[in-house]
Amino acid sequence: MDSAFHVIKTYGMYALDTARLQTSSSGGIFTILAEDVISRGGTVFGAAFCDDFQAVRHIAVSTVEALEKLRGSKYVRSDVKEALPKVLECLEQGSGVLFSGTPCQIAALKKYLKKNYENLLTVAVVCHGTPKHTVWADYLKELEQNYKSKVIAVNFRDKSEGWSKYRLRILFANGKQYVKTKDRDIYMCGFLQNITLEKSCFSCHFKGNNIESDIILGDFWGVERVAPKLCNYDGTSLVIVRSEKGFQAVEAKLSGVKYAEVDLPSAVDNNSSLFCSAKMPENYDAFWQAYHGNKCRKSIQKFLMKKNYFLLIKNKVLKVINRGNH
Ligand SMILES: Cc1cc2nc3c(=O)[nH]c(=O)nc-3n(C[C@H](O)[C@H](O)[C@H](O)COP(=O)(O)OP(=O)(O)OC[C@H]3O[C@@H](n4cnc5c(N)ncnc54)[C@H](O)[C@@H]3O)c2cc1C
């Protein structure tokens, strides 16, 4: 853990409301915080799919019902350009604003605003990195061709088999569904093995103490070891409070959640994305040179096969060397 990392409190937490919890990526804490801001007449900014699902952009939401659009992680870079002037407008009017996003988006907002606003609450998600949005659009077009139908819903974190076994679920207008675990879906493999990430994610400046938000939310991986009482089939969030404002916001909502304060170093032990940038794969540039938009799945698959084949050989060689040393 980064020894300079300053926090006020660290919690494990999940929403008691099952409907909210099941439609969120981890413990549903984003929704709890967002509903509080909306109940006081404020506006919430976060990432939502465009109508055709091929892109993600930040939008403003001012009703509890519309929060559904922001709920859940979208593993695609979200465009914040149009949202930033709207945030400024709301803040200048004096209404409460919750802005949520990746740490780099929080930094972009702060730079844009140029000054601090008492009525602004910022919530960052721990970020592995974001895939280029063109890959997602290519991937979706290919699926639509294969299923001969338009996409009508996407859930990157379907929890019907539980939080830890989350699946990508895509619904089509003709009633068909595509459902795959993260290790079986090509898009998720490309994302988690870093090949489709934006290049800037490999040297991200917004890690650890450089995350400028009041609150940081993440998946509490390893909760069964660190805080077994908070283990939950539908997910547990890691909630890191970094400012007095963030502390007030979280403390005000504790009646709607199951929670416990947890030891920071143990809690972040399984979450390297909080402190470290994703590692650039060796043949990242070669992958992009060979990438074909209209053969997105094949392009990623080819790279993964090469990488896994290389790892297999490497492991076999290491085994032989180790045997020789004993
Ligand atoms: C690209 C990405 C990578 C992530 N990587 C990790 C990780 O490595 N480790 C980890 O512990 N957690 C990671 N998370 C965060 C985690 O998946 C949950 O989003 C977080 O725990 C909050 O969950 P929740 O249940 O409270 O709320 P949810 O309802 O699941 O969270 C919704 C929030 O996420 C924001 N969001 C969704 N998609 C995007 C997007 N594309 N860009 C910006 N903001 C978005 C929404 O604006 C909203 O604020 C990542 C999230 C994203 C979007």
The ligand as a Gaussian input file, in Angstrom:
#p B3LYP/6-31G(d) Opt

LIG

0 1
 C      -14.041000       1.092000     -15.919000
 C      -14.172000       0.640000     -14.489000
 C      -13.135000      -0.084000     -13.914000
 C      -13.244000      -0.503000     -12.577000
 N      -12.192000      -1.198000     -12.008000
 C      -12.277000      -1.579000     -10.718000
 C      -11.193000      -2.279000     -10.091000
 O      -10.169000      -2.594000     -10.740000
 N      -11.306000      -2.615000      -8.784000
 C      -12.432000      -2.288000      -8.059000
 O      -12.480000      -2.583000      -6.874000
 N      -13.455000      -1.611000      -8.609000
 C      -13.408000      -1.252000      -9.916000
 N      -14.451000      -0.568000     -10.488000
 C      -15.552000      -0.088000      -9.612000
 C      -16.596000      -1.122000      -9.245000
 O      -16.854000      -1.992000     -10.343000
 C      -17.930000      -0.470000      -8.871000
 O      -18.306000       0.486000      -9.840000
 C      -17.859000       0.274000      -7.573000
 O      -17.531000      -0.669000      -6.595000
 C      -19.184000       0.954000      -7.236000
 O      -20.158000      -0.012000      -7.116000
 P      -21.597000       0.280000      -6.520000
 O      -22.263000      -1.059000      -6.381000
 O      -21.525000       1.140000      -5.307000
 O      -22.322000       1.174000      -7.585000
 P      -22.610000       0.966000      -9.132000
 O      -24.027000       1.341000      -9.338000
 O      -22.181000      -0.317000      -9.628000
 O      -21.645000       2.064000      -9.737000
 C      -22.068000       2.983000     -10.626000
 C      -21.066000       4.097000     -10.650000
 O      -20.017000       3.789000     -11.544000
 C      -19.870000       4.860000     -12.460000
 N      -19.451000       4.321000     -13.757000
 C      -19.963000       3.248000     -14.398000
 N      -19.330000       3.079000     -15.566000
 C      -18.425000       4.069000     -15.685000
 C      -17.519000       4.460000     -16.696000
 N      -17.371000       3.791000     -17.829000
 N      -16.762000       5.551000     -16.481000
 C      -16.885000       6.277000     -15.348000
 N      -17.738000       5.958000     -14.350000
 C      -18.502000       4.863000     -14.516000
 C      -21.270000       5.482000     -12.548000
 O      -21.175000       6.818000     -12.924000
 C      -21.737000       5.344000     -11.128000
 O      -21.184000       6.343000     -10.341000
 C      -14.401000      -0.173000     -11.815000
 C      -15.442000       0.542000     -12.423000
 C      -15.332000       0.955000     -13.738000
 C      -16.455000       1.747000     -14.349000

